Amino acid sequence: MHAYLRSLALGLALLLPAVPVFAADAPAKTDAAIPNKPTRITERNTPVAVEYEGNDSIGSRLATRVKETLNSSNLFSLTDKDTPKIRILIATQPEFKDRPGVGSAYAVVWVFSQSENILRHYLTREVGVVTPDEINGLAAKLVEETDSLATRYGYLFQ
């Protein structure tokens, strides 16, 4: 028991010099109220248009799902107005002509459109094959890519 008390006393002797250091690091409590001055958050709401070209049901569902996802997001506003916007061009066709419900080959191109009378600026593209089970995942991926491009090329909207 005597050894236990000795080690406890030694431990306290080593820790006591450090206590003022911990007290100095603690923030001083003041009774001053924090000013109630909320700052406006600049929201990013990118105008987007989706243009679809194709004649297969899977591609049509993909384009519709992309529009629905964009429309439900606070980051985008679907528009057909003649304003600066990102255009998502989606083209699809059946992977196999004899079996149109199996899959769809797709090509997606993102362009920036300053106006209807000005040539569009190419941003990026993606091609692939989608099955009916993959439509929701691919639509989410395309919207994420659109968000990434809106962030990267946001200066074009200013």
Steps between C-alpha positions, in 0.01 A plus 500: 500500500790731581642449146162588353485830689856583399422445127180704533689788663768482230236509226328801655833678542568455129153617393462806725743721303296433183165610648559877446585425134166325447318785671669755272386309188133501606299781342405776736128513568349837442148623547510693170227386264589378155374756248196388306621588151422212269687503174337404178609171354561529130302220349616329186211433267625403156263527203494171307323371189474134402464410133421139412529321167413133465227251435539233768311472826807456721660818366174688538473390862863605558439851362181531705676383816782753447242779463314385813823488701607845383155640569493365855844643581553845651823536303335512156208660322370348178442772245436547130550877514768668294738546793851372575468134597653156489339279239502125544466330163394135535484266201404133530421200284424135575808290568346216296238583236335158537476534882435868582419440868839349586714809498562838346817659370522862610711806434484807723664830411511803729526840333479856627255722313533875547206568270302337221688713244849419630692182428496255791818417691587134548563403865523118512336176388419144606398188308388159616231238520214503751253229600155564652635420848777760470291801396470661845869456578609638164262797529649583842850470357416735211353756740813476719714564194280798414554637852874452466499688168282777645754546776801484269356734235295723729692806382327469160171604659636830634 
